[in-house]
Amino acid sequence: MPFAALTYDIKPGYEDEVAEIFGGFRRVGSPSVPDTAGRPATRILATAVFIRDATLVRMIEYEGDLEAVARHMAAQPGVQEVERKLKPYLNSPRDTGTVDGFVRTFRQSLLRCVTQIGVPRG
């Protein structure tokens, strides 16, 4: 399954506060991400968040369309809550208040995947 990694530019010295914000994250009710017709088309399989100094990385394992994942995340109350709580700790503002702004920020924050190696599942 593919992975995506997103970066956040955090002010140094606030690692514990940022970790606490993500520690209280409200998970979405279902891993299914609907397509534009409302049919399940993509799934978010796992997420993880890592922080060191001024760098935070959110890793997402998914199957399907990454753009659909971004649009789905933009509408999730838990994701919006995290984005709102992070604002005071960011070096660079993130335009995540609208779906289009969130998707644009999502794209700009993506790290380039250099390699993925896994074992067959199933």
C-alpha positions, 0 to 999 in steps of 0.5 A: 500500500502506498504511503504519503508523508506531510511536513509541518514547520513547528516553532522549536521548543513546543514539541510537547505541546504539539505532541499533546494536540496529536495525542488527543486526535479524534479518529474518523469514524470509518477508514472508507473515503467516498468518491464524488458519487458517494461510493467507497473508493479509497481507504485510509489504512493507518496514520502516524505522527513524528516530531523532532525539534521544528519538524513534524511529519504525518505519515498516511498509509492508504489505498486508492486516490491520494487527492480523495484522501486530502479532500476527505481529511479536509472535511473531518472535524478532528483534522480541522480541530488539530489544524486550529490548535496547531496555529500558535505553534507553526512557523509558517501559516497553513491555509486549511480553513477551506477544502481547497486551501486544505488540499493545496496545503496538503500538496505543498506539504507532501514529501517526495516518496523515494522508495517503499518496500514492504512484504506482500499482504493478504 
